Amino acid sequence: MYSIKSATIRRMTQINGTPCAEIEVHPSSETDTVILAYLAPSAPIGGYELVKVVRSNASLEHDWFDNCMHTAFEDATDVAFENITIGTAEEERDQFKQQLLSHGTLKQQLNERFYEGNAP
């Protein structure tokens, strides 16, 4: 299981037309890689779907901007949870999402960004 040291919202973006929050996740273990998790709102209100996972090998010194011309950012959505020995990849993915949403005030921040001002 990927243990989370810190998680912060980097920006709001869209993936295939779906509004998402890009969350930079730093691992507790120094051997794990920083990842970018993309969460989109889902029903019921306050629910979130883990849309995409990107491994970030970016160095602020060399990769200070996001572009697709290098491999500092690797899409790991399909492989991030497939080498799991306990449970299924889908269970591990859901467990990671729940751990992420329960980290600090992240869920509150997401709710504010996605739902504040959108109530009827």
Biopython code that builds the backbone (N, CA, C, O; Angstrom):
import numpy as np
from Bio.PDB.StructureBuilder import StructureBuilder

atoms = [
    (1, "MET", "N", (0.839, -1.192, 0.000)),
    (1, "MET", "CA", (0.000, 0.000, 0.000)),
    (1, "MET", "C", (0.872, 1.238, 0.000)),
    (1, "MET", "O", (1.876, 1.295, 0.709)),
    (2, "TYR", "N", (0.505, 2.201, -0.769)),
    (2, "TYR", "CA", (1.191, 3.484, -0.877)),
    (2, "TYR", "C", (0.803, 4.324, 0.333)),
    (2, "TYR", "O", (-0.364, 4.682, 0.488)),
    (3, "SER", "N", (1.755, 4.638, 1.180)),
    (3, "SER", "CA", (1.497, 5.421, 2.389)),
    (3, "SER", "C", (1.741, 6.905, 2.094)),
    (3, "SER", "O", (2.787, 7.276, 1.561)),
    (4, "ILE", "N", (0.769, 7.743, 2.443)),
    (4, "ILE", "CA", (0.798, 9.159, 2.091)),
    (4, "ILE", "C", (1.410, 10.001, 3.212)),
    (4, "ILE", "O", (0.972, 9.947, 4.361)),
    (5, "LYS", "N", (2.431, 10.780, 2.850)),
    (5, "LYS", "CA", (3.041, 11.737, 3.773)),
    (5, "LYS", "C", (2.329, 13.083, 3.669)),
    (5, "LYS", "O", (1.999, 13.696, 4.684)),
    (6, "SER", "N", (2.093, 13.539, 2.440)),
    (6, "SER", "CA", (1.392, 14.807, 2.225)),
    (6, "SER", "C", (0.662, 14.764, 0.890)),
    (6, "SER", "O", (1.066, 14.062, -0.036)),
    (7, "ALA", "N", (-0.415, 15.526, 0.813)),
    (7, "ALA", "CA", (-1.205, 15.620, -0.413)),
    (7, "ALA", "C", (-1.744, 17.039, -0.528)),
    (7, "ALA", "O", (-2.385, 17.547, 0.392)),
    (8, "THR", "N", (-1.478, 17.673, -1.668)),
    (8, "THR", "CA", (-1.944, 19.046, -1.877)),
    (8, "THR", "C", (-2.530, 19.191, -3.285)),
    (8, "THR", "O", (-2.060, 18.571, -4.239)),
    (9, "ILE", "N", (-3.545, 20.008, -3.382)),
    (9, "ILE", "CA", (-4.143, 20.286, -4.687)),
    (9, "ILE", "C", (-3.209, 21.226, -5.437)),
    (9, "ILE", "O", (-2.912, 22.323, -4.963)),
    (10, "ARG", "N", (-2.745, 20.795, -6.610)),
    (10, "ARG", "CA", (-1.876, 21.633, -7.439)),
    (10, "ARG", "C", (-2.679, 22.593, -8.294)),
    (10, "ARG", "O", (-2.352, 23.775, -8.405)),
    (11, "ARG", "N", (-3.743, 22.065, -8.900)),
    (11, "ARG", "CA", (-4.541, 22.887, -9.805)),
    (11, "ARG", "C", (-5.829, 22.160, -10.144)),
    (11, "ARG", "O", (-5.981, 20.964, -9.894)),
    (12, "MET", "N", (-6.745, 22.914, -10.717)),
    (12, "MET", "CA", (-7.967, 22.344, -11.274)),
    (12, "MET", "C", (-7.726, 22.219, -12.771)),
    (12, "MET", "O", (-7.169, 23.126, -13.389)),
    (13, "THR", "N", (-8.140, 21.107, -13.353)),
    (13, "THR", "CA", (-7.887, 20.850, -14.764)),
    (13, "THR", "C", (-9.032, 20.027, -15.331)),
    (13, "THR", "O", (-10.039, 19.815, -14.655)),
    (14, "GLN", "N", (-8.887, 19.562, -16.562)),
    (14, "GLN", "CA", (-9.873, 18.681, -17.181)),
    (14, "GLN", "C", (-9.161, 17.503, -17.808)),
    (14, "GLN", "O", (-8.078, 17.642, -18.376)),
    (15, "ILE", "N", (-9.784, 16.339, -17.697)),
    (15, "ILE", "CA", (-9.289, 15.142, -18.370)),
    (15, "ILE", "C", (-10.436, 14.615, -19.219)),
    (15, "ILE", "O", (-11.483, 14.229, -18.700)),
    (16, "ASN", "N", (-10.228, 14.604, -20.516)),
    (16, "ASN", "CA", (-11.270, 14.187, -21.467)),
    (16, "ASN", "C", (-12.579, 14.932, -21.224)),
    (16, "ASN", "O", (-13.656, 14.341, -21.294)),
    (17, "GLY", "N", (-12.486, 16.227, -20.939)),
    (17, "GLY", "CA", (-13.657, 17.058, -20.736)),
    (17, "GLY", "C", (-14.265, 17.000, -19.345)),
    (17, "GLY", "O", (-15.242, 17.696, -19.071)),
    (18, "THR", "N", (-13.702, 16.179, -18.460)),
    (18, "THR", "CA", (-14.214, 16.046, -17.092)),
    (18, "THR", "C", (-13.401, 16.924, -16.154)),
    (18, "THR", "O", (-12.175, 16.810, -16.122)),
    (19, "PRO", "N", (-14.053, 17.799, -15.387)),
    (19, "PRO", "CA", (-13.304, 18.620, -14.433)),
    (19, "PRO", "C", (-12.684, 17.752, -13.353)),
    (19, "PRO", "O", (-13.344, 16.888, -12.777)),
    (20, "CYS", "N", (-11.393, 17.996, -13.083)),
    (20, "CYS", "CA", (-10.644, 17.207, -12.113)),
    (20, "CYS", "C", (-9.760, 18.109, -11.259)),
    (20, "CYS", "O", (-9.402, 19.219, -11.653)),
    (21, "ALA", "N", (-9.424, 17.606, -10.095)),
    (21, "ALA", "CA", (-8.418, 18.252, -9.259)),
    (21, "ALA", "C", (-7.142, 17.428, -9.389)),
    (21, "ALA", "O", (-7.158, 16.208, -9.225)),
    (22, "GLU", "N", (-6.046, 18.104, -9.684)),
    (22, "GLU", "CA", (-4.740, 17.448, -9.759)),
    (22, "GLU", "C", (-4.115, 17.541, -8.372)),
    (22, "GLU", "O", (-3.871, 18.637, -7.869)),
    (23, "ILE", "N", (-3.860, 16.401, -7.762)),
    (23, "ILE", "CA", (-3.349, 16.357, -6.397)),
    (23, "ILE", "C", (-1.955, 15.752, -6.397)),
    (23, "ILE", "O", (-1.749, 14.630, -6.860)),
    (24, "GLU", "N", (-1.001, 16.512, -5.868)),
    (24, "GLU", "CA", (0.369, 16.032, -5.749)),
    (24, "GLU", "C", (0.484, 15.270, -4.440)),
    (24, "GLU", "O", (0.229, 15.817, -3.367)),
    (25, "VAL", "N", (0.873, 13.988, -4.537)),
    (25, "VAL", "CA", (0.925, 13.108, -3.381)),
    (25, "VAL", "C", (2.373, 12.686, -3.136)),
    (25, "VAL", "O", (3.011, 12.073, -3.992)),
    (26, "HIS", "N", (2.874, 13.025, -1.951)),
    (26, "HIS", "CA", (4.227, 12.636, -1.553)),
    (26, "HIS", "C", (4.134, 11.419, -0.647)),
    (26, "HIS", "O", (3.338, 11.401, 0.291)),
    (27, "PRO", "N", (4.947, 10.395, -0.923)),
    (27, "PRO", "CA", (4.890, 9.160, -0.140)),
    (27, "PRO", "C", (5.634, 9.281, 1.189)),
    (27, "PRO", "O", (6.532, 10.109, 1.343)),
    (28, "SER", "N", (5.243, 8.441, 2.138)),
    (28, "SER", "CA", (5.964, 8.370, 3.415)),
    (28, "SER", "C", (7.315, 7.699, 3.217)),
    (28, "SER", "O", (8.289, 8.042, 3.888)),
    (29, "SER", "N", (7.372, 6.747, 2.301)),
    (29, "SER", "CA", (8.600, 6.001, 2.034)),
    (29, "SER", "C", (9.449, 6.734, 0.996)),
    (29, "SER", "O", (8.931, 7.215, -0.011)),
    (30, "GLU", "N", (10.734, 6.815, 1.244)),
    (30, "GLU", "CA", (11.636, 7.478, 0.298)),
    (30, "GLU", "C", (11.835, 6.662, -0.976)),
    (30, "GLU", "O", (12.303, 7.193, -1.983)),
    (31, "THR", "N", (11.483, 5.375, -0.940)),
    (31, "THR", "CA", (11.652, 4.530, -2.124)),
    (31, "THR", "C", (10.478, 4.645, -3.096)),
    (31, "THR", "O", (10.595, 4.259, -4.259)),
    (32, "ASP", "N", (9.354, 5.173, -2.624)),
    (32, "ASP", "CA", (8.200, 5.360, -3.503)),
    (32, "ASP", "C", (8.320, 6.672, -4.266)),
    (32, "ASP", "O", (9.056, 7.572, -3.863)),
    (33, "THR", "N", (7.596, 6.769, -5.364)),
    (33, "THR", "CA", (7.625, 7.927, -6.245)),
    (33, "THR", "C", (6.489, 8.899, -5.907)),
    (33, "THR", "O", (5.408, 8.485, -5.487)),
    (34, "VAL", "N", (6.749, 10.173, -6.094)),
    (34, "VAL", "CA", (5.689, 11.183, -5.993)),
    (34, "VAL", "C", (4.711, 10.890, -7.119)),
    (34, "VAL", "O", (5.121, 10.581, -8.238)),
    (35, "ILE", "N", (3.419, 10.987, -6.826)),
    (35, "ILE", "CA", (2.428, 10.771, -7.864)),
    (35, "ILE", "C", (1.483, 11.959, -7.939)),
    (35, "ILE", "O", (1.344, 12.734, -6.993)),
    (36, "LEU", "N", (0.845, 12.073, -9.082)),
    (36, "LEU", "CA", (-0.226, 13.044, -9.283)),
    (36, "LEU", "C", (-1.495, 12.228, -9.427)),
    (36, "LEU", "O", (-1.606, 11.391, -10.323)),
    (37, "ALA", "N", (-2.449, 12.472, -8.547)),
    (37, "ALA", "CA", (-3.732, 11.780, -8.597)),
    (37, "ALA", "C", (-4.780, 12.770, -9.086)),
    (37, "ALA", "O", (-4.830, 13.910, -8.625)),
    (38, "TYR", "N", (-5.606, 12.334, -10.010)),
    (38, "TYR", "CA", (-6.641, 13.192, -10.569)),
    (38, "TYR", "C", (-7.994, 12.692, -10.081)),
    (38, "TYR", "O", (-8.402, 11.574, -10.393)),
    (39, "LEU", "N", (-8.686, 13.530, -9.313)),
    (39, "LEU", "CA", (-9.987, 13.182, -8.769)),
    (39, "LEU", "C", (-11.069, 14.028, -9.424)),
    (39, "LEU", "O", (-10.918, 15.237, -9.600)),
    (40, "ALA", "N", (-12.159, 13.365, -9.778)),
    (40, "ALA", "CA", (-13.324, 14.040, -10.362)),
    (40, "ALA", "C", (-14.516, 13.815, -9.448)),
    (40, "ALA", "O", (-14.636, 12.757, -8.831)),
    (41, "PRO", "N", (-15.403, 14.807, -9.357)),
    (41, "PRO", "CA", (-16.591, 14.625, -8.522)),
    (41, "PRO", "C", (-17.495, 13.542, -9.100)),
    (41, "PRO", "O", (-17.601, 13.387, -10.316)),
    (42, "SER", "N", (-18.148, 12.792, -8.202)),
    (42, "SER", "CA", (-19.087, 11.758, -8.626)),
    (42, "SER", "C", (-20.274, 11.755, -7.676)),
    (42, "SER", "O", (-20.221, 12.350, -6.599)),
    (43, "ALA", "N", (-21.334, 11.088, -8.076)),
    (43, "ALA", "CA", (-22.535, 11.007, -7.231)),
    (43, "ALA", "C", (-22.276, 10.013, -6.109)),
    (43, "ALA", "O", (-21.572, 9.028, -6.330)),
    (44, "PRO", "N", (-22.799, 10.225, -4.954)),
    (44, "PRO", "CA", (-23.555, 11.376, -4.503)),
    (44, "PRO", "C", (-22.639, 12.584, -4.298)),
    (44, "PRO", "O", (-21.416, 12.452, -4.340)),
    (45, "ILE", "N", (-23.228, 13.750, -4.079)),
    (45, "ILE", "CA", (-22.434, 14.966, -3.875)),
    (45, "ILE", "C", (-21.442, 14.731, -2.750)),
    (45, "ILE", "O", (-21.799, 14.226, -1.686)),
    (46, "GLY", "N", (-20.215, 15.097, -2.993)),
    (46, "GLY", "CA", (-19.149, 14.885, -2.018)),
    (46, "GLY", "C", (-18.378, 13.606, -2.288)),
    (46, "GLY", "O", (-17.404, 13.301, -1.600)),
    (47, "GLY", "N", (-18.820, 12.852, -3.301)),
    (47, "GLY", "CA", (-18.105, 11.641, -3.703)),
    (47, "GLY", "C", (-17.087, 11.974, -4.775)),
    (47, "GLY", "O", (-17.243, 12.954, -5.504)),
    (48, "TYR", "N", (-16.046, 11.163, -4.874)),
    (48, "TYR", "CA", (-14.996, 11.417, -5.869)),
    (48, "TYR", "C", (-14.548, 10.128, -6.521)),
    (48, "TYR", "O", (-14.554, 9.062, -5.905)),
    (49, "GLU", "N", (-14.159, 10.243, -7.779)),
    (49, "GLU", "CA", (-13.653, 9.124, -8.559)),
    (49, "GLU", "C", (-12.181, 9.387, -8.877)),
    (49, "GLU", "O", (-11.814, 10.492, -9.276)),
    (50, "LEU", "N", (-11.347, 8.367, -8.698)),
    (50, "LEU", "CA", (-9.937, 8.458, -9.067)),
    (50, "LEU", "C", (-9.848, 8.191, -10.558)),
    (50, "LEU", "O", (-9.969, 7.048, -10.998)),
    (51, "VAL", "N", (-9.634, 9.253, -11.343)),
    (51, "VAL", "CA", (-9.689, 9.188, -12.799)),
    (51, "VAL", "C", (-8.354, 8.769, -13.406)),
    (51, "VAL", "O", (-8.310, 8.020, -14.382)),
    (52, "LYS", "N", (-7.271, 9.261, -12.818)),
    (52, "LYS", "CA", (-5.953, 9.049, -13.423)),
    (52, "LYS", "C", (-4.883, 9.113, -12.343)),
    (52, "LYS", "O", (-5.019, 9.833, -11.354)),
    (53, "VAL", "N", (-3.806, 8.338, -12.552)),
    (53, "VAL", "CA", (-2.645, 8.360, -11.665)),
    (53, "VAL", "C", (-1.405, 8.527, -12.537)),
    (53, "VAL", "O", (-1.215, 7.792, -13.507)),
    (54, "VAL", "N", (-0.567, 9.496, -12.187)),
    (54, "VAL", "CA", (0.652, 9.772, -12.950)),
    (54, "VAL", "C", (1.840, 9.724, -12.005)),
    (54, "VAL", "O", (1.839, 10.375, -10.960)),
    (55, "ARG", "N", (2.851, 8.951, -12.374)),
    (55, "ARG", "CA", (4.095, 8.947, -11.604)),
    (55, "ARG", "C", (4.888, 10.182, -11.991)),
    (55, "ARG", "O", (5.043, 10.494, -13.172)),
    (56, "SER", "N", (5.385, 10.875, -10.990)),
    (56, "SER", "CA", (6.132, 12.101, -11.245)),
    (56, "SER", "C", (7.582, 11.923, -10.847)),
    (56, "SER", "O", (7.912, 11.865, -9.663)),
    (57, "ASN", "N", (8.438, 11.837, -11.843)),
    (57, "ASN", "CA", (9.880, 11.786, -11.612)),
    (57, "ASN", "C", (10.496, 13.144, -11.916)),
    (57, "ASN", "O", (11.701, 13.260, -12.142)),
    (58, "ALA", "N", (9.661, 14.156, -11.918)),
    (58, "ALA", "CA", (10.103, 15.503, -12.279)),
    (58, "ALA", "C", (10.993, 16.087, -11.193)),
    (58, "ALA", "O", (10.785, 15.865, -10.000)),
    (59, "SER", "N", (11.964, 16.821, -11.631)),
    (59, "SER", "CA", (12.854, 17.558, -10.748)),
    (59, "SER", "C", (12.552, 19.035, -10.969)),
    (59, "SER", "O", (12.547, 19.509, -12.106)),
    (60, "LEU", "N", (12.302, 19.756, -9.893)),
    (60, "LEU", "CA", (12.004, 21.182, -10.054)),
    (60, "LEU", "C", (13.153, 21.924, -10.721)),
    (60, "LEU", "O", (12.942, 22.946, -11.374)),
    (61, "GLU", "N", (14.357, 21.416, -10.558)),
    (61, "GLU", "CA", (15.524, 22.053, -11.164)),
    (61, "GLU", "C", (15.501, 21.921, -12.686)),
    (61, "GLU", "O", (15.871, 22.854, -13.398)),
    (62, "HIS", "N", (15.061, 20.748, -13.188)),
    (62, "HIS", "CA", (15.105, 20.492, -14.623)),
    (62, "HIS", "C", (13.741, 20.518, -15.300)),
    (62, "HIS", "O", (13.634, 20.901, -16.465)),
    (63, "ASP", "N", (12.706, 20.116, -14.584)),
    (63, "ASP", "CA", (11.379, 19.984, -15.167)),
    (63, "ASP", "C", (10.416, 20.967, -14.520)),
    (63, "ASP", "O", (9.403, 20.558, -13.952)),
    (64, "TRP", "N", (10.713, 22.233, -14.598)),
    (64, "TRP", "CA", (9.921, 23.245, -13.922)),
    (64, "TRP", "C", (8.624, 23.576, -14.638)),
    (64, "TRP", "O", (7.841, 24.395, -14.158)),
    (65, "PHE", "N", (8.392, 22.954, -15.769)),
    (65, "PHE", "CA", (7.123, 23.138, -16.457)),
    (65, "PHE", "C", (6.644, 21.767, -16.930)),
    (65, "PHE", "O", (7.447, 20.866, -17.169)),
    (66, "ASP", "N", (5.336, 21.623, -17.060)),
    (66, "ASP", "CA", (4.758, 20.373, -17.533)),
    (66, "ASP", "C", (4.750, 20.375, -19.053)),
    (66, "ASP", "O", (4.227, 21.296, -19.680)),
    (67, "ASN", "N", (5.326, 19.347, -19.632)),
    (67, "ASN", "CA", (5.199, 19.184, -21.077)),
    (67, "ASN", "C", (5.267, 17.696, -21.412)),
    (67, "ASN", "O", (5.646, 16.889, -20.562)),
    (68, "CYS", "N", (4.917, 17.336, -22.601)),
    (68, "CYS", "CA", (4.893, 15.934, -23.005)),
    (68, "CYS", "C", (6.142, 15.545, -23.791)),
    (68, "CYS", "O", (6.176, 14.475, -24.400)),
    (69, "MET", "N", (7.158, 16.387, -23.787)),
    (69, "MET", "CA", (8.363, 16.106, -24.558)),
    (69, "MET", "C", (9.411, 15.322, -23.771)),
    (69, "MET", "O", (10.488, 15.033, -24.294)),
    (70, "HIS", "N", (9.111, 14.982, -22.541)),
    (70, "HIS", "CA", (10.039, 14.187, -21.750)),
    (70, "HIS", "C", (9.240, 13.188, -20.927)),
    (70, "HIS", "O", (8.010, 13.212, -20.958)),
    (71, "THR", "N", (9.917, 12.309, -20.191)),
    (71, "THR", "CA", (9.231, 11.246, -19.451)),
    (71, "THR", "C", (9.210, 11.504, -17.952)),
    (71, "THR", "O", (9.141, 10.555, -17.171)),
    (72, "ALA", "N", (9.265, 12.740, -17.539)),
    (72, "ALA", "CA", (9.210, 13.052, -16.110)),
    (72, "ALA", "C", (7.853, 12.713, -15.527)),
    (72, "ALA", "O", (7.741, 12.445, -14.331)),
    (73, "PHE", "N", (6.825, 12.720, -16.354)),
    (73, "PHE", "CA", (5.476, 12.383, -15.917)),
    (73, "PHE", "C", (5.001, 11.170, -16.714)),
    (73, "PHE", "O", (4.807, 11.256, -17.926)),
    (74, "GLU", "N", (4.814, 10.028, -16.020)),
    (74, "GLU", "CA", (4.440, 8.776, -16.673)),
    (74, "GLU", "C", (3.039, 8.362, -16.229)),
    (74, "GLU", "O", (2.784, 8.217, -15.034)),
    (75, "ASP", "N", (2.134, 8.173, -17.183)),
    (75, "ASP", "CA", (0.773, 7.738, -16.866)),
    (75, "ASP", "C", (0.836, 6.319, -16.303)),
    (75, "ASP", "O", (1.277, 5.390, -16.979)),
    (76, "ALA", "N", (0.393, 6.168, -15.070)),
    (76, "ALA", "CA", (0.424, 4.869, -14.397)),
    (76, "ALA", "C", (-0.976, 4.414, -13.997)),
    (76, "ALA", "O", (-1.127, 3.565, -13.119)),
    (77, "THR", "N", (-1.983, 4.967, -14.629)),
    (77, "THR", "CA", (-3.364, 4.659, -14.272)),
    (77, "THR", "C", (-3.651, 3.167, -14.362)),
    (77, "THR", "O", (-4.284, 2.604, -13.469)),
    (78, "ASP", "N", (-3.195, 2.524, -15.426)),
    (78, "ASP", "CA", (-3.498, 1.118, -15.638)),
    (78, "ASP", "C", (-2.595, 0.167, -14.866)),
    (78, "ASP", "O", (-2.951, -0.997, -14.680)),
    (79, "VAL", "N", (-1.434, 0.634, -14.411)),
    (79, "VAL", "CA", (-0.485, -0.283, -13.762)),
    (79, "VAL", "C", (-0.218, 0.023, -12.299)),
    (79, "VAL", "O", (0.454, -0.759, -11.627)),
    (80, "ALA", "N", (-0.714, 1.120, -11.793)),
    (80, "ALA", "CA", (-0.390, 1.541, -10.427)),
    (80, "ALA", "C", (-0.798, 0.526, -9.369)),
    (80, "ALA", "O", (-0.125, 0.406, -8.345)),
    (81, "PHE", "N", (-1.870, -0.196, -9.590)),
    (81, "PHE", "CA", (-2.382, -1.092, -8.563)),
    (81, "PHE", "C", (-2.469, -2.540, -9.032)),
    (81, "PHE", "O", (-3.218, -3.322, -8.447)),
    (82, "GLU", "N", (-1.724, -2.922, -10.075)),
    (82, "GLU", "CA", (-1.880, -4.275, -10.603)),
    (82, "GLU", "C", (-0.968, -5.314, -9.962)),
    (82, "GLU", "O", (-1.233, -6.507, -10.109)),
    (83, "ASN", "N", (0.082, -4.927, -9.266)),
    (83, "ASN", "CA", (0.989, -5.880, -8.624)),
    (83, "ASN", "C", (0.665, -6.034, -7.145)),
    (83, "ASN", "O", (1.565, -6.034, -6.305)),
    (84, "ILE", "N", (-0.593, -6.164, -6.834)),
    (84, "ILE", "CA", (-1.066, -6.221, -5.469)),
    (84, "ILE", "C", (-1.198, -7.678, -5.047)),
    (84, "ILE", "O", (-1.755, -8.493, -5.782)),
    (85, "THR", "N", (-0.685, -8.008, -3.862)),
    (85, "THR", "CA", (-0.763, -9.389, -3.384)),
    (85, "THR", "C", (-1.976, -9.619, -2.490)),
    (85, "THR", "O", (-2.444, -10.750, -2.354)),
    (86, "ILE", "N", (-2.487, -8.547, -1.878)),
    (86, "ILE", "CA", (-3.662, -8.664, -1.011)),
    (86, "ILE", "C", (-4.822, -7.953, -1.682)),
    (86, "ILE", "O", (-4.769, -6.740, -1.883)),
    (87, "GLY", "N", (-5.873, -8.690, -2.032)),
    (87, "GLY", "CA", (-7.024, -8.083, -2.675)),
    (87, "GLY", "C", (-6.796, -7.862, -4.159)),
    (87, "GLY", "O", (-5.779, -8.269, -4.720)),
    (88, "THR", "N", (-7.764, -7.211, -4.779)),
    (88, "THR", "CA", (-7.690, -6.940, -6.208)),
    (88, "THR", "C", (-7.146, -5.541, -6.454)),
    (88, "THR", "O", (-7.065, -4.723, -5.538)),
    (89, "ALA", "N", (-6.779, -5.281, -7.687)),
    (89, "ALA", "CA", (-6.292, -3.945, -8.052)),
    (89, "ALA", "C", (-7.375, -2.899, -7.803)),
    (89, "ALA", "O", (-7.082, -1.791, -7.355)),
    (90, "GLU", "N", (-8.628, -3.253, -8.096)),
    (90, "GLU", "CA", (-9.735, -2.316, -7.885)),
    (90, "GLU", "C", (-9.913, -2.002, -6.402)),
    (90, "GLU", "O", (-10.174, -0.854, -6.040)),
    (91, "GLU", "N", (-9.774, -3.008, -5.543)),
    (91, "GLU", "CA", (-9.872, -2.787, -4.094)),
    (91, "GLU", "C", (-8.730, -1.896, -3.601)),
    (91, "GLU", "O", (-8.938, -1.016, -2.766)),
    (92, "GLU", "N", (-7.535, -2.129, -4.117)),
    (92, "GLU", "CA", (-6.372, -1.333, -3.736)),
    (92, "GLU", "C", (-6.531, 0.103, -4.211)),
    (92, "GLU", "O", (-6.176, 1.038, -3.493)),
    (93, "ARG", "N", (-7.056, 0.283, -5.401)),
    (93, "ARG", "CA", (-7.297, 1.619, -5.964)),
    (93, "ARG", "C", (-8.299, 2.378, -5.095)),
    (93, "ARG", "O", (-8.100, 3.555, -4.794)),
    (94, "ASP", "N", (-9.384, 1.694, -4.692)),
    (94, "ASP", "CA", (-10.405, 2.320, -3.850)),
    (94, "ASP", "C", (-9.836, 2.645, -2.469)),
    (94, "ASP", "O", (-10.143, 3.693, -1.901)),
    (95, "GLN", "N", (-9.014, 1.756, -1.934)),
    (95, "GLN", "CA", (-8.405, 1.996, -0.626)),
    (95, "GLN", "C", (-7.472, 3.202, -0.685)),
    (95, "GLN", "O", (-7.449, 4.013, 0.242)),
    (96, "PHE", "N", (-6.701, 3.328, -1.768)),
    (96, "PHE", "CA", (-5.830, 4.489, -1.941)),
    (96, "PHE", "C", (-6.660, 5.771, -2.015)),
    (96, "PHE", "O", (-6.317, 6.772, -1.386)),
    (97, "LYS", "N", (-7.752, 5.740, -2.784)),
    (97, "LYS", "CA", (-8.624, 6.913, -2.913)),
    (97, "LYS", "C", (-9.176, 7.318, -1.548)),
    (97, "LYS", "O", (-9.184, 8.503, -1.214)),
    (98, "GLN", "N", (-9.633, 6.360, -0.764)),
    (98, "GLN", "CA", (-10.186, 6.667, 0.559)),
    (98, "GLN", "C", (-9.101, 7.228, 1.487)),
    (98, "GLN", "O", (-9.354, 8.159, 2.252)),
    (99, "GLN", "N", (-7.897, 6.657, 1.416)),
    (99, "GLN", "CA", (-6.780, 7.170, 2.216)),
    (99, "GLN", "C", (-6.460, 8.607, 1.807)),
    (99, "GLN", "O", (-6.203, 9.457, 2.660)),
    (100, "LEU", "N", (-6.475, 8.869, 0.523)),
    (100, "LEU", "CA", (-6.196, 10.207, 0.009)),
    (100, "LEU", "C", (-7.255, 11.201, 0.475)),
    (100, "LEU", "O", (-6.927, 12.294, 0.937)),
    (101, "LEU", "N", (-8.514, 10.823, 0.353)),
    (101, "LEU", "CA", (-9.603, 11.726, 0.736)),
    (101, "LEU", "C", (-9.648, 11.985, 2.241)),
    (101, "LEU", "O", (-10.165, 13.015, 2.674)),
    (102, "SER", "N", (-9.121, 11.075, 3.030)),
    (102, "SER", "CA", (-9.138, 11.259, 4.483)),
    (102, "SER", "C", (-7.863, 11.943, 4.995)),
    (102, "SER", "O", (-7.712, 12.160, 6.197)),
    (103, "HIS", "N", (-6.959, 12.277, 4.086)),
    (103, "HIS", "CA", (-5.701, 12.918, 4.477)),
    (103, "HIS", "C", (-5.927, 14.410, 4.769)),
    (103, "HIS", "O", (-6.319, 15.172, 3.885)),
    (104, "GLY", "N", (-5.680, 14.805, 5.995)),
    (104, "GLY", "CA", (-5.807, 16.220, 6.377)),
    (104, "GLY", "C", (-7.162, 16.789, 6.022)),
    (104, "GLY", "O", (-8.193, 16.180, 6.309)),
    (105, "THR", "N", (-7.165, 17.952, 5.398)),
    (105, "THR", "CA", (-8.418, 18.625, 5.012)),
    (105, "THR", "C", (-8.651, 18.544, 3.506)),
    (105, "THR", "O", (-9.371, 19.370, 2.944)),
    (106, "LEU", "N", (-8.050, 17.560, 2.853)),
    (106, "LEU", "CA", (-8.130, 17.475, 1.398)),
    (106, "LEU", "C", (-9.574, 17.368, 0.908)),
    (106, "LEU", "O", (-9.953, 18.070, -0.030)),
    (107, "LYS", "N", (-10.386, 16.506, 1.523)),
    (107, "LYS", "CA", (-11.766, 16.357, 1.058)),
    (107, "LYS", "C", (-12.541, 17.660, 1.220)),
    (107, "LYS", "O", (-13.333, 18.021, 0.350)),
    (108, "GLN", "N", (-12.323, 18.357, 2.307)),
    (108, "GLN", "CA", (-12.982, 19.647, 2.527)),
    (108, "GLN", "C", (-12.563, 20.641, 1.440)),
    (108, "GLN", "O", (-13.399, 21.369, 0.905)),
    (109, "GLN", "N", (-11.282, 20.667, 1.122)),
    (109, "GLN", "CA", (-10.788, 21.566, 0.073)),
    (109, "GLN", "C", (-11.402, 21.219, -1.284)),
    (109, "GLN", "O", (-11.767, 22.110, -2.051)),
    (110, "LEU", "N", (-11.513, 19.925, -1.575)),
    (110, "LEU", "CA", (-12.135, 19.496, -2.833)),
    (110, "LEU", "C", (-13.600, 19.915, -2.884)),
    (110, "LEU", "O", (-14.075, 20.435, -3.894)),
    (111, "ASN", "N", (-14.309, 19.681, -1.780)),
    (111, "ASN", "CA", (-15.726, 20.070, -1.727)),
    (111, "ASN", "C", (-15.887, 21.568, -1.962)),
    (111, "ASN", "O", (-16.801, 21.990, -2.670)),
    (112, "GLU", "N", (-15.008, 22.370, -1.374)),
    (112, "GLU", "CA", (-15.074, 23.817, -1.567)),
    (112, "GLU", "C", (-14.837, 24.195, -3.022)),
    (112, "GLU", "O", (-15.516, 25.073, -3.555)),
    (113, "ARG", "N", (-13.885, 23.543, -3.660)),
    (113, "ARG", "CA", (-13.566, 23.893, -5.049)),
    (113, "ARG", "C", (-14.608, 23.414, -6.046)),
    (113, "ARG", "O", (-14.909, 24.106, -7.019)),
    (114, "PHE", "N", (-15.161, 22.226, -5.804)),
    (114, "PHE", "CA", (-16.115, 21.673, -6.760)),
    (114, "PHE", "C", (-17.556, 22.083, -6.487)),
    (114, "PHE", "O", (-18.329, 22.282, -7.424)),
    (115, "TYR", "N", (-17.928, 22.211, -5.208)),
    (115, "TYR", "CA", (-19.349, 22.370, -4.901)),
    (115, "TYR", "C", (-19.725, 23.739, -4.334)),
    (115, "TYR", "O", (-20.902, 24.098, -4.360)),
    (116, "GLU", "N", (-18.784, 24.500, -3.834)),
    (116, "GLU", "CA", (-19.109, 25.804, -3.240)),
    (116, "GLU", "C", (-19.686, 26.715, -4.313)),
    (116, "GLU", "O", (-19.102, 26.896, -5.381)),
    (117, "GLY", "N", (-20.830, 27.277, -4.009)),
    (117, "GLY", "CA", (-21.454, 28.189, -4.962)),
    (117, "GLY", "C", (-22.251, 27.492, -6.046)),
    (117, "GLY", "O", (-22.884, 28.155, -6.868)),
    (118, "ASN", "N", (-22.232, 26.143, -6.067)),
    (118, "ASN", "CA", (-22.981, 25.411, -7.092)),
    (118, "ASN", "C", (-24.316, 24.898, -6.559)),
    (118, "ASN", "O", (-25.070, 24.265, -7.298)),
    (119, "ALA", "N", (-24.615, 25.158, -5.302)),
    (119, "ALA", "CA", (-25.882, 24.683, -4.732)),
    (119, "ALA", "C", (-27.029, 25.541, -5.255)),
    (119, "ALA", "O", (-26.859, 26.736, -5.496)),
    (120, "PRO", "N", (-28.211, 24.921, -5.429)),
    (120, "PRO", "CA", (-29.360, 25.689, -5.949)),
    (120, "PRO", "C", (-29.868, 26.701, -4.966)),
    (120, "PRO", "O", (-30.825, 27.419, -5.258)),
]
sb = StructureBuilder()
sb.init_structure("model")
sb.init_model(0)
sb.init_chain("A")
sb.init_seg("    ")
for serial, (resi, resn, name, xyz) in enumerate(atoms, 1):
    if name == "N":
        sb.init_residue(resn, " ", resi, " ")
    sb.init_atom(name, np.array(xyz, "f"), 0.0, 1.0, " ", f" {name:<3s}", serial, name[0])
structure = sb.get_structure()
